[in-house]
Structure formats: C-alpha cells, structure tokens
Amino acid sequence: GGCWHQCCPGRNNTCWATAARRARCYCDSYCERTGDCCEDCSSPSAPAAVGCTVGPWGPWSGCSSPCGVGSKARSRQVTVPPRHGGEPCPDLKQRRGCLGEHPTCGMAK
C-alpha cells in the first residue's frame, strides 16, 4: 500500500491507505512512532511527535471542611507540552474525599 496522495502532518487517523491483504497503513507523521506507516510514507522533513511530559504531583490541600465530609485536591504541571501529534497530557488535577477533624468540631453541638 502507499501514500500516493500525500503524507499528513501530525496525528491524523483519517490519513491512511490500504496495504497488502487489505490491512490499513497510515500516512501521518505519527505512524513513524507507532510503526504502522505505509511503505512509501517517509517524511524526514516532518517533525517527530513529542508526547506530553508532566511533573510530580504536588501536596494534597487541606480538607475543604473543618468538620465532617469534605475534599482534598492536588495538581501537577506540564513540563513538555505535546507537539506534532504526540500523546496528550494525562490528568493534571486529582480530588479525593476527606473528613475534617478540627479540635473544635466536637464542641459545636
């Protein structure tokens, strides 16, 4: 199979051709990363895909409720943004439940 039309930049699942045995081969820049390029699709001038890279998780925040059920949150930053059809960034924020247990909670009745 071949990309006789043209090779597409970035990650483009609609940019494909039919290869041997009716299998699909791809003609986008991302196919070089996944190894499913058509035989005639080589674009050395096309920039390589760069996947997202994130930093470590920050600390959990305090509980949103001083007494009773609340939530905590934490986040992380993107250190390298995705480029040229690279893998998108994973979640940058997380939230979880917590139980506020401030010393004054038992006194307020």
C-alpha positions in Angstrom: 0.0 0.0 0.0 1.1 3.5 -0.5 0.5 7.2 0.3 0.4 8.1 -3.3 -1.8 11.1 -2.4 0.2 12.9 0.4 1.5 12.3 3.9 -0.4 14.2 6.6 1.3 16.2 9.4 0.7 15.3 13.0 -1.6 12.6 14.3 -4.4 12.0 11.8 -6.4 8.7 11.8 -8.2 9.7 8.6 -4.9 9.7 6.7 -4.5 6.1 5.6 -4.2 3.7 2.7 -4.9 0.1 2.0 -1.8 -2.1 2.4 -1.3 -5.8 1.5 -4.1 -8.2 2.5 -6.5 -5.3 2.8 -4.9 -4.0 6.0 -4.6 -0.3 6.8 -1.3 1.5 6.8 -1.1 5.1 7.8 0.3 8.2 6.1 0.6 10.7 9.0 3.7 11.7 10.9 2.5 9.7 14.0 2.8 6.4 12.1 6.6 6.6 12.5 6.1 6.4 16.2 3.5 3.6 16.1 5.3 1.6 13.3 2.2 1.3 11.0 3.4 3.6 8.1 2.7 2.7 4.5 5.9 1.7 2.6 6.2 4.9 0.7 5.4 7.3 3.6 8.6 8.6 4.9 8.8 12.2 5.7 12.2 13.0 7.1 11.4 16.7 7.0 8.3 16.2 9.1 8.8 16.9 12.8 8.7 13.9 15.2 5.8 13.5 17.5 6.5 14.6 21.1 4.3 13.2 23.9 3.3 15.2 26.9 5.5 15.1 30.0 4.2 16.1 33.4 6.0 16.8 36.7 5.4 15.2 40.0 2.2 15.5 42.0 2.1 18.4 44.4 1.0 18.0 48.0 -2.6 17.4 48.9 -4.5 20.5 50.0 -6.1 20.7 53.4 -9.7 19.3 53.8 -12.3 21.7 52.5 -14.5 21.1 55.6 -13.0 21.7 59.0 -15.7 19.4 60.5 -17.3 16.5 58.6 -17.1 15.4 55.0 -15.1 17.5 52.5 -12.5 17.1 49.8 -8.7 17.5 49.2 -7.1 18.3 45.9 -3.6 18.2 44.3 -2.2 19.1 40.9 0.9 18.8 38.7 2.3 20.9 35.9 3.0 20.1 32.2 6.8 20.2 31.7 6.8 19.4 28.0 3.6 20.0 26.0 2.6 17.6 23.3 3.7 18.5 19.8 3.2 17.2 16.3 0.5 14.7 17.2 2.3 13.3 20.3 0.4 11.7 23.2 -1.9 14.1 25.0 -1.4 15.1 28.6 -2.8 13.0 31.4 -5.0 14.4 34.2 -3.4 17.4 35.9 -5.7 17.5 38.9 -6.9 14.9 41.4 -9.5 15.2 44.1 -10.4 12.8 47.0 -12.7 12.8 49.9 -11.6 13.6 53.5 -13.1 14.0 56.9 -12.4 17.3 58.7 -11.4 16.7 62.3 -10.6 20.1 63.7 -10.3 20.1 67.6 -13.4 22.4 67.9 -15.7 20.1 65.9 -16.9 18.1 69.0 -17.6 21.3 70.9 -20.1 22.7 68.4 -23.4 21.0 69.2 
